[in-house]
Amino acid sequence: MPQPLSTKENSLFRQVIRNYEDKQYKRGLKAAEQILKKNPKHGDTMAMKALIMNQQGKTDEAFALGKDALMADMRSHICWHVYGLLYRSQKNFEEAIKAYKSALKLEPESAQIQRDLAFLQIQMRDFAGYIQSRSAMLQARPQIRQNWTALAVAHHLSGDLAQAEKVLTTYEESLKSPPSKTDYENSEAVMYKNTIIAEQGDYERALEHLKTISRHNLDRLAVMELRAEYLAKLDRKEEAEKAYRALLDRNPDHPDYYTKLLEVVNVAADDQAARKAVYDEYVEKNPRCDAAKRLPLDFLTGDAFREAAKAYLGLMLDRGIPSTFANLKHLYVDAFKKDTLGAIAQEYLESKKSSGEKAPSNGDPPKGEGAALYYLAQHYNYHLSRDLAKAMDFVNQGLELAPKNLEFHMTKARIWKHYGNTQKAADTMDEARKLDLKDRYINTKAAKYQLRNDNSEKALELMGMFTRPDSQAGPLSDLIDMQCVWYMTEDGETQARKGNVALALKRFHLVNGFFDVWVEDQFDFHSFSLRKGQIRAYVDMIRWEDQVREHPFYSRSALDAVNLYISMHDSKSLANGVNGTDANGDDAAERKKAAKKAKKEAQKAEREAAERAAKQDPNKAKSPLDENKKKDDDPNGLKLAATEQPLVEATKFLSHLLQYSPKFIDAQLAGFEVYIRREKYLLALRCLKSALDLDASHPRVHEQLVHFRNVLNTKLASLPAKVQEVIKSEFTALDASTDLKKYNADFQAKNSNSAPHVIAAIKAKKLLGEDQSKVEKELADVLSVKGIKFEDAKEVLALLRGWRSKEVDGFKKAAAEKWPEVTAFA
């Protein structure tokens, strides 16, 4: 039974709640202690004290006290509600939902508990539960529009579009007076209803509904776009044409409007002249419009393309537009257009040189000549038209013309990067940075190039120029606060190359944490968006959040982490004498060296933080960010690197990769490598089959195919009967009777002019147990393969080092002779 409180103590309890809501935690704790001094088993007070302690970072103590509160008063909805809040703060949403439901049974009328439960249900995408909670909230307070809208959203996201529309219609019919014409919430709600009608495929009704709401709707652009879209889908081409022309009159630089206009006008897809005429019409109307001049280059061919490209490129270069190449490089997939654009730029440059164009009176270089040199430097630096010698020649000509030009210095740095000379690339980009010390972008590029050159200390120093100067924790802490994904990924890759496994893992886990935060950040918008009436944006956000881990930023860092964990597992296996390799102390020595270096860096960072703190004005108020920040108990990732189960840790990253990026072949390849090592053969087979479907000719697919068949030949009989049956029925790409060595040799002979395929075949030979020294010698001889790139040679060097081969020094020397500019072989 709960302990009853006196009037004075009841007043104190209400004060505790107010203190918690106002974030006055010390006062709230003091008031709670006063109550508990006389009533030590008052469950509600114990629960509120636990909630305050949790906010102060005392999580374990808060949970223990929360359990004690429940034991003291199991019939208190406050105790159950607080218990749910504690679980929610730890992101254990399933347990939080259970606690909220228990609280709701005891207090069915509590709007706060119902609301918290609903937010957790939509966060977990429990649409059935969310519909139930929103229905209860609507019945309790039907006069509030957002309750109706939220229920409609619940039905919409669950896939019941008709019911979602019905809910919105019911509310509209219940209104006694029409909403104000300036009512933003109503404007958004009726537009949301219109999109629901359209999603059902009833475009005729959606168009009619749009007509009724368009007159006073506040989002004029959305009305115009939807009307044009509906007319086009209903095949009412004349009206759709007028609608898209109205949109183009409003914004002639919107490329989608041109595309959709051409779809509804009566112009054949292969009639280039007629299509070009549509764009020419808007060029006449809007002489400064770029899209109407540029977009025809996408479909024009032959002489028509050459004529239009010459006019467009000449105009852009005359103006000295730096983004000209960026606007045209998508055309380079067509060999004719690529060569034509390069030739036009060359002709333009020669004409400018022969004409003796005079420089402006302000001392700047001639605009046209400089722009042409910049275009040609980028043209020959681009991967589809790469000729680095020519690119360097043009960029040097540009620097002679304009020594202080930032773009030329940056392009030169990129050329060095493509040469493989990370040192010169970093130095050149740093020269560019010094030309404009106030430019954040060029500073960031310089830092990135330092990371590519494995100079993480210099990179952090550069990034610190644009972080908070008053931060005691230093620039790295600010970059973490700002969730700087690119920096953490690049720095993680840098640390991995340097052999600092612990710090590399720390960086990759930070990136994973950023995405966790972005998923969790939805919580604020479940209430905010509905309260502000921003329904369409809210639904778009929910759908975006469902796919947020598809982003290349996540895929890259997650794949890096998986590969690092695989290498940790393999090095541990080698150290234990697996595959006939005797243990030697190389890996242990490397890990010890990296750990020692990480410790030194941590000590240095602590000293710098102490120095910054000492220099600060003691009378200056501390930043709330510094005060509320939780201390990281593993800043250098040593605990992450000490894991005894690296493959289990790799699977945590891998599961997201395979779920959200199933079409990313590198994810499937990494999945196979993890699962084959964990002896989860069905999962490995699933990844292998997916990789075969995505690209059967990929070199690593062949390697894994041979690997899997080789493993099955020795282990299939020992597997459970059902697993054997599934594997036999599903794995048909390589028969059990196949001579794997001959199959691999045939593959190598067939692809003898492709270095990646030859490397894959040689790796397969090692898997098949061929003589180690012979395999290493053959791998070192890959340099003689026609068309080999230095990136392939770097992969070979990493393999030889991983195998602790005697061929490393000889291969590195030969590669340095072949590519003298590549830093990795220096």
N, C-alpha and C positions, 0 to 999 in steps of 0.2 A: 504493500500500500504506500502511496506517495505521502511524504511528510507535508502537513499543511503549514502554510506560512502566515505570519502575522501581517497586519496592514503595512507596517513599516518595511518588513522584508519583501512584501509584494511590490512595494514601490521601488525598493533596491533592485529587484529582479527586472522590472521594466527598465530601470536605468542601465542594467547590464546589456539588455538587448539594444538600447539606444547607443551605448558606447561601442558595441560591436558594429552596428550599422554605420556609425560615424568614424570607424577605424581608430577609436580611442582605446586601444587594447589594454594599456596599463591601468587606466581608470576602471575599465570593465572587469579586469582580473581582480583588482582591489575590492570592488563591490561584490563580486562573486565569493571571494574569500570571507567577507563579512557574513554573508548568508550561510555559507557552509560551516562557519565556526559554531553557529547555533543549531544548524540543521545539516549535519554531515552527510546524510543520505538523501538529500533532496535531488532527485534525478534530473529535473529540468535545469537547475543551476549547474550541476556537474557537467551536463551536456553543453551548456553555453560556455563554461570554462574550457572544456575540451576544444570547442570551436575557436575560441580566442587563442589558445595555445597552438593550435594548428596553423593559424595565421602568423604566429611568431616563429614558425619553423620547427616547433617541437612536435613533430609528426607522431613518433612512437608513443610519447607520453599522452598525446591527445587521443590516440586510438585506445590506449589502455583505459583512460578516464571515460571515454565514450562507452566502452563495454561495461564499465562499472555503473555508469548512469543507467544503462539498459537493465542491468541486474537489479538496480535499486527501484526502477519503475518501468516495468515492461508494458504498461498500459498508457504510457505517455507518448503522444504523437510528436512532441518536441524532441524527445530522446531519439526516436526513430528517424525523424527528419534530419537531425544533426548527424546521426550515424551515416545517413545517405550522403550528406554534404562532405563528410570526411572521406568517404570512398570516392566521391566525385573529384575531390582535390587530388587524389592519387590516380585518377583516370581509370579506376575500376568501375566502369559504368554499369556492368551487369549487377554487381552487388549494390550499387547505389540505387538502381531501379527497384530492387527487391525491398530495400529499406524504405524508399518512398511509398511503395505500395502498402507496406505494413503501416506506415504513418497515416496513409489515406483511409485505411480501414477504420482506424481509431478516430479520425477527424475528417469525414467525407466532405464537409463544407469548406475546408481550408483551400482558398484560392492559391495561396503561395505554394503549398505542397503540390497541388494539381499542376500548377504552372512549371515548377521544377521538374516534375515527372515528365510532362509533355516535352520539355526542351531536351531531356536526356533521350527520350524515345525517338525524336526526329534526328538527334545526333547519331544514334545507333541505327537509324533507318528502319526502326520498328514501326512501319506504317500502320499496321493493324492496331497496335497499342496507341499510336499517336491519334488516329481517328477516334478511338474510344475516349481518350483524354480530352480532345478538342470538343467532342460532342457534349461531354459533361460540363466543360467550361462554358459552352454556348448556352446550355440549358440553365446554368446558374446566372449568367449575365447576357441575355439575348439583346440587350439594348446597345451593346458595344459592337461596332462594325468589324473591328479586327478579329473578334471571335468567329464571325461568319467567314471572313476571308481566310483565316487560318484553317478552318475546317475544309474549305474549298481546296486550299493548297495541299492538305493532307490527302484528300481524295485524288487530286491531280497527280501527286508524286507516286501514289500507290497504283496509278494506271486507270482509275475509274473517272474518265473525263466527263461522262454524262452526269454523274452525281456531283462532281465539282461545279459544273455549270448550273445544276439545279439549286445548289446551296446559294450561289450568288444571285440567281433569279429570285429565289424566295425572299432574300433580304431586300432586293430592289422593290418587290411588290409590297413589302411591309412598311415602306416609307410613306408617311402621311403627307410630306411636302418634299418637292424635288430639292436635291442638294444645290449649294451655291455653284455658280459657273467657275468660280476660282478655287473650288474645293479640290486640292491636289489628290487627296486620298481617293475621292470618288473617281477622278479622272484616271488614275492608275488602275483602280478596281475594274472599271468598265473595259479598259484596254486589255486587262488580264483576262477578263471573260471572253473578249473577242479572240484572243490567241488560243484559248481552250476550244472554242468552236472550230477554229481553223485546224487545230491539231486532230480533231475528229474527222477531218477530211471534207467537211461540209462547207466548201468555200463560197457557195451561193448565199447561204445563210450568214456566213461570216461577213460577206460584203454588205448585205442588207443591214446587219447589225452595226457595221462600221459607219454606214451612212447616217444612222440614227444618232450615233454618239459623236460624230466628227465635228459637228458645228461648234460645240463648246469644249471640245477636248483640248487640254493644255499641251499635249505632245503632238504638235502639228507635223513634225517630220515623220514620226512613226505612223501616223494616219496616212500620209501620202505614200510611204513605202509599202504599207500593208495593202492599201487599195491597189497599187500597181501590181503587187505580187498576186493578189486574188484574181484580178482581171486577166493576168497572164495564164494562171492555172485554169481559169474557166474558158480559155481560148477566145476571149473577146479582144482580139488583137488591136483593133483600131483604138479602142478606149485605153488599152494597156499602153499603146504607143504614146498617146497623149499624156498619160500619167507619168511615164518615164521621161518624156521630154520636159514635163513640168519639174521633175526632180533635177534634171540636168540644168535647167535654167536657174535652179536654186544653187546647185553645186556642180559646175562643169568639170571638176577635177576628180570626181568619184568614179573609179574605173568600173565598178560593178554595174552602175547605171548604164554605161555604154554596152556592156556585154548583154544585159537583159533587154535593152532596147533592140539590139540586133536580133535577138531571139523572137521578137514579136513583129518586127517589120517584115514585109514580104520581099526578102532578099535571100537568094540562094547562098548556102554556106561556102560554095566555091567561087562565087562572083566577087572577086577581090575589088574590082573597080567600084561596084555598088556599095560594098561595105566601107571602102575608103571614103566614098562620097559623104556618108553619114558623119564621119569624123571631121571631114573638111568643112562641113556645114558649121560645126561648133568651133572650129579654128577661126572661121570668119567672124562668128559672133563674139568669141572671146580670144583675141590674139595672144593674150598672155597665158592661156590655158596650156599646161604641159601634157596632161593626159591625152587630149585629142590628137596631139602630134606624135606622142610616143606609142600609144597602144596599137596603131595600125602595123607597126613593125612586128607584132606577134604573128600576124597571119599573112602578111605580104611575102612574096617570093620573087626570085629572079631580078629582072631589071626594075620592076616596081619597088622591090625592097631596096635595091641599091640607091634609087633616086630618093626615096623617102628617108632612108638612113643618112644619106649625104646631107639632105636639108636639115634634118634634126640634129645630127652630130655637129654640123657647121654652126648652127645657131647656139648650141650649148657651149661649144668651145669658144666661140666669139665672146660669150658672156663670162667665160671662165668658171662655169659651174663645177665644183669639186665632185659632186655626186653623180656625174654623167656616167661613169663606168658602172657604178652600183646600180643605176637604173637600167642598164643594158646587158649586164652579164648573164641574165637568165636566158638571153637569146643564144648564148654560146653552145648550148646543147646541139644546135644545128650548125654543122661544119661550114656550110656555105655562108651563113650569117656571121659566124665567128671570123672567117677569113675576110669577108667583105668589110666588116667594121674595122678590123685592123688595117686594111688597105686604105680605107677612107681617112682614118686618123693619120696615117703616114703621108698621104697626099696632102692633107690639110697642113701638116707640119712643114712639108717641103715648100708649099705655096707661101706660107708665112715667112719662112727663111729667105726665099727668093725675092719676096716683095719688099724686104727691108723694113718691116713694121717698126715704127718708133715707139720707144717706151714712154709711158705717161710722164707728165712734168713733175709728178709728186715723187719720182724716183722708183716706183714699183716697176717690175719687169713687164714686158708686153703680155697682155692678158691671154690672147689666143695661143701664142707659142708655148707659154707655160702650161696652159690647160691641155694642149695636145701632148706635150711631153709627159705630163702626169697621167693622161689616159693610156698612152702607150706603155708606160712603166707598169701600170696595173694590168694592162692587156697581157703582157708577157710574163707577168708574175702569177696570173690566174692559172689554176690547175688544168683547165681544158686547153689552154694555149701557151703552156709554160715554156719559156726560154729564158732562164735566169741571167745568162750573159747579156742578152739584149735588154732585159728589164733593168739590169744594173747600169748599162750604158745610158739608157734614157733617163734614169733617175739622177745619174751624175751630171748629165747635160742640164737637167732641171735645176740642180743645186748650183751649177755655175751661173745659171740665169738668175736664180733667186736663193742665195745662200741661207737666208733666214726663214725660208718657207717651211712651215711645220709639216705639211702633208708629204713633201718630198723626203724629209728625214724619216717620217713614220713608214713610208713605203720602202725606203732603203732597209730599215730594220726588218720589215716583213720579208724582204728578199733574202737577207742573211738568215732569217729563220728557216726559209724554205731550202736554203743551202745546207741547213743543219748546223750552222755555226751559232749556237746560242749565246756565246760570249760576245761576238760582234753585234748580234741582234740586240742584246741587252744594252750594250754600250751606246749603240746608235739611237735606240729609243730614249736613252737617258739624255743624249744630246738634244733630242727633240723636246724633251720635257723642260730642259733649261731655257728653251726659247720662250716659254710661257709658263712661268711658275704658278700662275693663278688658275690655270686650267685643270680642273679635277679629272677630266677624261684622259688627257695625255699623261697625267700623273699615275692614274690607274693602269694605263697600258704599260708604262715603264715598270710598275711594280709586277705586273703579270710576266713581263719578259725577264725580270730578275728571277722570278720563281721558276720559269722554264730553264733558266741557267743554273738552277739549284742554289741560288743565293737568297735564302729565305730571310736572313737578317736584314739585308739591304731592302728587300721588298717591304718588310714590315716598317722599316724606317720611313720609306716613301709613303706608305699608306697612313702613317702617323701624322703626316703634314696636313691631312684633311679630316682628322678625327678630333674629339674633344681635347683641347690642350689641358684642361683642368682635371682630367680623369686620373685618379690615383692608380688604377689597375693597368693603364697603358693602352696603346692602340689596339692590341689583339682583343682585349676585352670589349672595346667599342665595336670592333668588327663582328664579334659574336652577338652583341646586343642588336646590331643592325642586320643580323642574319645575312651576312655577306657570303652567299653560297659559292660564287665563283672563286673567291679567295680561299675559302676552306678547302674546296676541291683541288685547286691548283697547288696549295701548300701541302695537302695530303699526298698528292702525286710526287711532289718534290721530296718530301720526307721518305716516301717509299723508295724512290731512286737512290737516296742517300743511305738507305739501310736502317733508318730510324722507324722501325715498325710500330712502336708504341705511339709516337706522335702522329704518324700517318693514320692509324686506326682512330685516334682521338678526333682528327679532322673529319674523317668520313662519318663517324658517329654524330658529330656536331651537325653535319648536313642532314642526316636522318632526323635529328632532333628538331631542326628547323621545319621540316615537313610535318612532323607531329604537331608542332605549335600551330601551323597553318590550318591543320585539320581541326584542332581544338578551338581555334579562334572563331569557328562558326557559332559557338555558344552565344557570343554577344549579339550576333545578327538575328538569331531566332526571335528575340524580342524586339530588337531595334528596328528591323526592316518592317515588321508588322505594325509596330507603333507609328512609324513614319509613313506607312502606306506604300513602300517601295517593293511591290509584290513581284513584278517581272524581273527586276534585278535580283531579288532574293532567290527566286526559282533558278535563275541562271547560275547564281553562286553555288547553290546546292548541287547542281549538275556538274559544275566545274570542280567542286571539292571531291566529288565521287571519282574524278579522274586525275586528281592533282599529282599523283605519283607517276603518271605517264610522262611528266615533264623530263626533257633531256638532262636537266640539271640533276634530277634524282637518279636517273638511269646511270649516268656516268659515275657518280660517286659511289652508288651502290655496287656497281660492277667492279670498281676499283677495290672496294672493301672485300667483296667475295673473292677476287683473285688473290688478294693479300692473305686472306685466311687460308686459301688453298695452298699457297706457297709456304705458309707456316706449318700446315699439316705435313706437306711433303718434306720439308727440311727436318721436321721432327722424325719422320719415318726414316730418312737417310741416316740421321744420327743414331737411330736404334738398329741400324744394320739391315734394314729392309731392302729387298731386291739385290742382295749380295753386296751391298756397300758397307764397308767397315766404318765405324765411327771415327771421325777425326774432329778436332776441336775448332774447326773453322767457323761453323755457325754459332757455336757458343761464344767464341771470341768476338765475333761480329756483334752479337746481341749485347754482350757485356760492354763493348766499345760504344754502341749506340745508346745504351742506358746511361753510361757515364757522361756522354755528351749531353743527353737530355737533362741529366741532373745539373750539369754546369749551366745550361741555358735557363733552367728553372731558378737557380740561385742568382743568376744575372738579372732575370726579370724581377725577382724579389728585391734585389738591391736598387734597381731603377725605380720600382714602385715606392720604396722607402725614401729615396731621394726626392721623388716628385711630391710625396706627402710632406717631407720636411720643408720644401720650398713654398708650400701653400700657406696662405695667410690663415693663422689660427682663428681669426675672428670671422672668417668667411664661412657662410652656411654650407653644409655638405649637400651635395646633390642627392635628391631622393633615390635616384637610380643606384648610387653607390651604397646608400644605407640599406635598401631593400634587397640588394643582390645576394643570392645564396652563394656560399663558398663552394667551389668545385673541389671535391676531395681527391680527384685524380686528374689534375690539369695536364699532365704529360702522357696520359694514356697507359701508364705502366700496369695498372690492373687489367686493362683490356688486353694488353699483350701477354699477360701471364695466364690467359685462359688455357685450360687443359683440353678443351673441346672446340678447336677452331672451326671445324666443319658445322657444328651446331650453331655457332655464332654466325657463320656465313649464311646458313639457311634463313636466318631472320631477315637479312637483306634480300636474299634470293626469292623468298615467297612473294614479296611486293613486286619484284621485277617480273616474275612469271605471271602474276595476277594482272598487273596493269600494263605491261609491255610485252604481250605474247608474240607480237610480230617483230620484235627486236631479236635478231638471230644470235647476237652475242650473249643475250640473257639465256637463251636455250642452250647454247654451248657451255656456258658457265654452270647452268643447272645440271647438265650431264656430268661435268667434272666433279661437282659436289656429291651428287647422288651415287655415282659409281664408286667413289671412295667410301661412302657410307654404306655401301652394299644394299642400297635401295633400288633394286634393278628395274622394277616396274616404273618408278618415277624417272629413272635414267632413260628408260626406253621411250617414255612419253616426250621427254625433252629432245631425244634423238629424232623421233618421228616428226616433231614440230620443225626441227632444224632442216630435215630432209624436204619437208613441204615448202619451207621458206626459200632455201637455196641448196639444192642437191649437189651443185658444183663447188660449193665452198670448200677450201682445202681442209679446214678443221673438221668438217662433217665427215670427210673420208677417214681422217685419223680416228675419230670417235667411232665410226662404223666398224673399223678393224678392231679397235680396242674392245668394243662391246661383244663382237663375235668371238674374240679370243677369250674373254672372260667367261662367256657362256660355254665354250668348249670344255672348260675345266670345272665350272661350278654349277652348271644347269641341273645336273643329276641330284645335287645336294639340296636343291630348293624345294619348298612345299609343292605338292602336286598341282594345286590350283594356279600357283605362280608359273610353274612350268607350262601349264596349258595356255595361259594368257600370252606368255612370251612366244611360244611356238606359233600361235595363231596371228600375233600382231607383228612380230619381227620377221619380215619376209625379204628385206632388202639384201641380205647376205646369207646364203644357205650354209648349213652346218658342214656340208661336204666341201666347201670352197677351200682351196689351197691359199691361205691368207698371204703367205710370202710372195707367191706368184701374182696374186691379185694386186698386192701393193706395188710390186715391181712393174706390172703393166700400167698401173696408174701413174707411176713416176715417169715411165718412158713416154706415155701419152702426153704428159704435161711438163716435158723437160725444159720448155722455154718459159715456165712460170715459176719464179723463185718461191712464192708462198706455197704452191702445190708440192714442189720438190722438198721444201722444209717439212711439210706435213707428212710426206712419204717417209722421210728419214726418221722423224719422230715415231712413226708407226713401226719402223724396223726395230727401234729400241724396245718398244712395247712387246714386240714379237720375240724378244730375247736374242737378237743377233749380236755378234761380237761388239762389245762396247767401244773399243779403240777404233774399230773399223767404221762404226757409225759416226763417231766424233770426227774422224778424218774426212768422211764423206760430207758431213755437215759443214766443216770448215771450207770445203771445196765449192760450196754454194756460190762463192764470189764469182765463179766463172760462168754462172748461168746468165744467159743473154737477158738484158733489160732489168737486172736486179737493181733495186732501189736501196738507198742507205737505210731506210726504215726497216727493210727486210734484214739487212746486215746487223742492225741493232738487236733485232729479235734473236738472230743466231748467236750473237755475243752473249746475250742474257741466258740463252739455253746452255751454252758451253760453260758459263760461270756456274749456273745451277747444277750442272753435272760434274763440276770440279774437274774439268777437262784440262789436259796438258796442252791442248790446241789453242787456248785462250790468247796467249801472247802473240803467237804467230798469226792468228786470224786478225787480231786487233791491228798488228803492224801492216798486214796486207790491205785491210780495209782503210787504214789511214793513207796508204799510198794511192788507193783508188778514189777516196773522197778526202782530200787534204783539208777541206774546210769544215768537215763535220767534227764538232767538239767532242762527241762521245768516243771517237777513235783517237783523239789527240794523246 
